[in-house]
Amino acid sequence: MEPLQIAVLSVAVVLFVVYRQMMTRRTERRGILVFGGLMMLAGLAGGGVVGTRHPALGVLMLVLELAVAVGFGFLRAATVRVWRDKAGVTWSRGTGWTAAAWLASLASRIALLGAGYALGLAPAPTSVLLFVGLTIAVQSVAVSLRARTLPRVTVRPAESPLTS
């Protein structure tokens, strides 16, 4: 894939994911986790995640980028509203803070790319897929874990007027 195609695809994916996160959805869904994993695999399969000109600096930058991706995944997960309905099903919905955290996440990715280029690093364009896939997967797992810790709702049978 060409770098411009990868950039357009990445932006489209992020916009779609953000749009879906702003909707009320069940928390127990594996699709987004699989999707994040596939994006990470595509990013790794593209090769060149660590440049060959400055390998040590490239590895350091990659570790920093992955740490930032994980951090923003947890941050966004903390901004998602999670609740359990009367039937015991867990639901989630992104908030305005979730959207703001996505913007901050993307801005940090752009800043890291700029810093990498300033240091003489030229990561493969597919590295953005690794970053986005990881941050989506971390957020998905963190929201699911939060949902599992919610207290169970016990529904009491309605009292009959005859039992009073």
Wavefront OBJ file of the C-alpha trace (Angstrom):
o trace
v 0.000 0.000 0.000
v 1.094 3.533 -0.664
v 1.679 5.859 2.316
v -1.230 8.104 1.319
v -3.576 5.113 1.098
v -2.460 3.913 4.525
v -3.012 7.384 5.999
v -6.496 7.657 4.494
v -7.364 4.135 5.633
v -6.117 4.849 9.163
v -8.122 8.064 9.429
v -11.232 6.315 8.096
v -10.815 3.487 10.606
v -10.355 5.861 13.534
v -13.381 7.939 12.507
v -15.485 4.783 12.227
v -14.307 3.479 15.602
v -14.932 6.835 17.305
v -18.390 7.038 15.712
v -19.240 3.544 16.965
v -17.905 4.316 20.453
v -20.287 7.245 20.742
v -23.239 4.888 20.316
v -24.709 2.776 23.109
v -23.349 -0.745 22.636
v -22.904 -3.967 24.553
v -19.510 -4.197 26.204
v -19.025 -7.912 25.568
v -18.100 -7.888 21.922
v -15.028 -9.532 20.504
v -15.142 -7.944 17.048
v -13.319 -4.745 17.990
v -10.609 -6.708 19.756
v -10.095 -8.916 16.696
v -10.124 -5.813 14.505
v -7.429 -4.179 16.641
v -5.353 -7.369 16.469
v -5.654 -7.495 12.683
v -4.546 -3.870 12.442
v -1.507 -4.630 14.598
v -0.642 -7.623 12.411
v -0.976 -5.496 9.282
v 1.311 -2.885 10.837
v 3.919 -5.498 11.681
v 3.582 -7.274 8.327
v 4.322 -4.004 6.530
v 7.844 -4.182 7.950
v 10.117 -1.267 8.632
v 8.618 -0.544 12.036
v 12.168 0.048 13.251
v 14.441 1.883 10.814
v 17.813 0.426 9.918
v 19.744 3.729 9.948
v 19.511 4.159 13.720
v 18.244 0.823 15.084
v 18.718 1.564 18.796
v 16.983 4.929 18.524
v 14.298 3.313 16.367
v 13.583 0.657 18.992
v 13.458 3.319 21.705
v 11.005 5.380 19.655
v 8.878 2.294 18.937
v 8.706 1.436 22.649
v 7.710 5.037 23.415
v 5.010 4.991 20.723
v 3.619 1.684 21.976
v 3.598 2.971 25.571
v 1.717 6.073 24.442
v -0.777 3.897 22.532
v -1.386 1.761 25.626
v -1.670 4.820 27.872
v -4.231 6.501 25.652
v -6.173 3.244 25.375
v -6.515 3.167 29.166
v -7.274 6.897 29.319
v -10.069 6.639 26.764
v -11.473 3.544 28.503
v -11.729 5.574 31.705
v -13.865 8.179 29.894
v -16.385 5.652 28.580
v -19.631 5.365 30.509
v -20.261 1.721 31.500
v -23.390 0.365 33.183
v -25.429 -2.777 33.732
v -29.126 -2.906 32.879
v -31.829 -4.666 34.888
v -31.330 -7.857 32.874
v -27.644 -7.919 33.845
v -26.314 -6.954 30.391
v -23.408 -4.479 30.403
v -23.460 -1.495 28.083
v -21.030 1.274 27.202
v -21.106 4.627 25.479
v -18.349 7.100 24.755
v -18.560 10.625 26.117
v -17.283 13.973 24.950
v -14.149 13.216 26.960
v -13.694 10.032 24.928
v -13.699 12.059 21.708
v -11.281 14.575 23.231
v -8.976 11.750 24.314
v -9.048 10.385 20.740
v -7.972 13.793 19.439
v -5.174 13.949 22.007
v -4.124 10.414 21.060
v -3.910 11.293 17.381
v -2.080 14.540 18.127
v 0.476 12.601 20.176
v 0.970 10.149 17.313
v 1.617 13.013 14.906
v 4.027 14.613 17.396
v 5.896 11.322 17.799
v 6.151 10.929 14.030
v 7.491 14.465 13.770
v 10.012 13.815 16.530
v 11.093 10.629 14.786
v 11.661 12.431 11.508
v 13.567 15.205 13.325
v 15.841 12.509 14.810
v 16.469 11.007 11.378
v 14.068 8.097 11.728
v 11.777 7.127 8.885
v 9.304 4.524 10.165
v 7.224 2.577 7.695
v 3.833 4.101 6.958
v 2.231 0.909 8.259
v 3.512 1.666 11.770
v 0.436 3.849 12.251
v -1.659 0.674 11.914
v 0.299 -0.861 14.779
v -0.302 2.218 16.963
v -4.024 2.474 16.177
v -4.627 -1.273 16.478
v -2.918 -1.440 19.858
v -4.716 1.572 21.299
v -8.105 0.257 20.112
v -7.428 -3.207 21.562
v -6.287 -1.826 24.933
v -9.356 0.388 25.200
v -11.644 -2.510 24.332
v -10.096 -4.797 26.939
v -10.122 -2.087 29.615
v -13.806 -1.262 29.023
v -14.703 -4.968 29.146
v -12.801 -5.376 32.422
v -14.578 -2.366 33.908
v -17.916 -3.838 32.870
v -17.126 -7.163 34.528
v -16.462 -5.442 37.842
v -19.888 -3.788 37.942
v -22.126 -5.129 40.697
v -24.802 -7.577 39.661
v -28.332 -6.215 39.577
v -30.847 -8.239 41.496
v -34.419 -7.920 40.356
v -36.967 -8.532 43.064
v -40.289 -9.972 42.030
v -43.089 -7.481 42.293
v -44.985 -7.839 45.516
v -48.555 -8.850 45.146
v -51.157 -6.791 46.956
v -52.484 -10.090 48.326
v -49.223 -10.769 50.241
v -49.270 -7.495 52.105
l 1 2 3 4 5 6 7 8 9 10 11 12 13 14 15 16 17 18 19 20 21 22 23 24 25 26 27 28 29 30 31 32 33 34 35 36 37 38 39 40 41 42 43 44 45 46 47 48 49 50 51 52 53 54 55 56 57 58 59 60 61 62 63 64 65 66 67 68 69 70 71 72 73 74 75 76 77 78 79 80 81 82 83 84 85 86 87 88 89 90 91 92 93 94 95 96 97 98 99 100 101 102 103 104 105 106 107 108 109 110 111 112 113 114 115 116 117 118 119 120 121 122 123 124 125 126 127 128 129 130 131 132 133 134 135 136 137 138 139 140 141 142 143 144 145 146 147 148 149 150 151 152 153 154 155 156 157 158 159 160 161 162 163 164
